Amino acid sequence: KVCWLALYRREDAYRLEVKDDGRGGAVTEGLGARSIRTRVEALGGQVAWYGDAGMRVVIDIPLVESARR
């Protein structure tokens, strides 16, 4: 398997994308994924999981200035 990581800084947030070239499939949120979601949401962010072509997770976390608005 191959894994790709990308970190972007947008005007108002950071975006982290992690994906692999696995088989993909139905996404079920277990304890690890739920823990990630809880921590990201505590920072005012969002998490999305995709299993259509391998596995991909997209995490958006607002910049501190954006989170205060």
Secondary structure by P-SEA (a helix, b strand, c coil): cbbbbbbbbcccbbbbbbbcccccccccccaaaaaaaaaaaaacbbbbbbccccbbbbbbbcccccccc
